[in-house]
Amino acid sequence: MKAAILQLSVSDDPAANLRDTRRILEEAAASGAEFIATPEVTNCISTSRDHQRSVLHLEGDDPTLAALQSDAARLGVWVLIGSLGLRTEDADGRFANRSFLIDPAGTITARYDKIHMFDVQVTPTETWKESAAYRPGGKAVVADTPFGRIGMSICYDVRFPALYQALAGAGADILTVPAAFSPVTGAAHWHTLLRARAIETGCFVIAPAQTGTHASTTHKTRDTYGHSLVIAPWGEVILDAGTQAGVYGFELDLTQIRTARAKVPSMTHKRNFTGP
């Protein structure tokens, strides 16, 4: 199966981001891709909560979601919107970080809200507290497609292997990890974590990423690591997109899942234990 990752470098302007995303989505479909995946926060990257409140929408009113649903139907492709920042009706005003799987009829077949919040101090000058602006989800999601079962996750989730064990245990063949990874943690951990998730589950891992400096005219900019990856079930990196935004095509041979799991069937070797 032909597939593609869209590596993006979005700004804090959702309308401009949507124009760019639709343009390269069309390019990916024209190349023959049947499944196309975008990164985390495809619609907007901003360090200003006030700005986010002014430009983000509820799911039912979100123009990026509606447009990409329409494009999926027009082009006849599956689209994973890695995630969108969305307003919610929560009393505390926090947003949702929500991934969507859209079928070739333009229908949302699955939603996943990011479970693990990026609350870290990476360096003395780089601190993130995602939970201050986004509320965490609480439900793991596996979605059926004609080409395999997809286990959905987002970015910081990748550090929590129990989630991926649960997804694979529920039948996932492909794990999606859309991200907007920090350059510091990306250089140190991105490749290793994603390869580990593939190896320990015998799944393909598809990880579309944001890259570069994310433009803003009103507040502090942000940088992300790039290097969108596709990892085979045996752990080989079959695509590394580097740091340039654009379309990156690849092919999925799902027979590799059976081959890898037959060699080392670790998912069937789990045992209960007590302690420590």
BELZI-V30590 format. One line per field, one symbol per residue. psi: psi as a letter, one per 20 degrees, with the letter a starting at -180 (. if undefined). A space follows every 10 residues. Layout:
psi: ???
This chain:
psi: pprqpopqmq ajnhgghggg ghghgggghh ijpippprrq lhhppqjohg gghhirrqgi jphgggghgg ggghilqppo ogrqpqqrjq hijqrqnpqp ppriijpoiq qpppgppnnr ngrhioppmh ihhppqrjpq ppqprijrpp pqrpdhhijn hhghggghhj jphpppmqrm qqhghghhig ggghhghggi ikqqponpqq qapoqpiiap rqqrhblpqp prhiiqoipo ibjpqapoqr qpnihhghgg hhgnlhhijq qqrqa.
